[in-house]
Amino acid sequence: QVQLVESGGGLVQPGGSLSFSCAASGCIFSINSMAWYRQGSGKQRDFFAATTSAGGTTYADFEKCRFTFSRDNTKSAVYLQMNNLKPEDTAIYYCNYNDRTAGNYWGKGTLVFVSS
């Protein structure tokens, strides 16, 4: 079993910034990937960004310059920094963990609400 604990998110005005973190614990395999997904109201859950324990990072096709995705293998944690937020960034952001031994796990999600 793998547990994911997310923190961050909240209400922010357009143009503001938010940061998130997600820490994995439990039976973690040394080779794994951790990712962020987001799901807007009435929309499907979309891939956002992912990084492997080897250091490779993959981003979805969006305005990557507004977001910074990082990882700390010593803490089995990933971080997401979002800047210049827009109302269309309003969504629930989910952390995901995957490895070939433990399987696929989701965090509970954290809400980001961008509004003036």
HELIX and SHEET records of a PDB file:
HELIX    1   1 LYS A   64  ARG A   66  5                                   3    
HELIX    2   2 ASN A   73  LYS A   75  5                                   3    
HELIX    3   3 PRO A   87  ASP A   89  5                                   3    
SHEET    1   A 4 VAL A   2  GLY A   8  0                                        
SHEET    2   A 4 LEU A  18  GLY A  26 -1                                        
SHEET    3   A 4 ALA A  77  MET A  82 -1                                        
SHEET    4   A 4 PHE A  67  ASP A  72 -1                                        
SHEET    1   B 6 GLY A  10  VAL A  12  0                                        
SHEET    2   B 6 THR A 110  VAL A 114  1                                        
SHEET    3   B 6 ALA A  91  ASP A  99 -1                                        
SHEET    4   B 6 SER A  33  GLN A  39 -1                                        
SHEET    5   B 6 ASP A  46  THR A  52 -1                                        
SHEET    6   B 6 THR A  57  TYR A  59 -1                                        
SHEET    1   C 4 GLY A  10  VAL A  12  0                                        
SHEET    2   C 4 THR A 110  VAL A 114  1                                        
SHEET    3   C 4 ALA A  91  ASP A  99 -1                                        
SHEET    4   C 4 GLY A 103  TRP A 106 -1                                        
END                                                                             
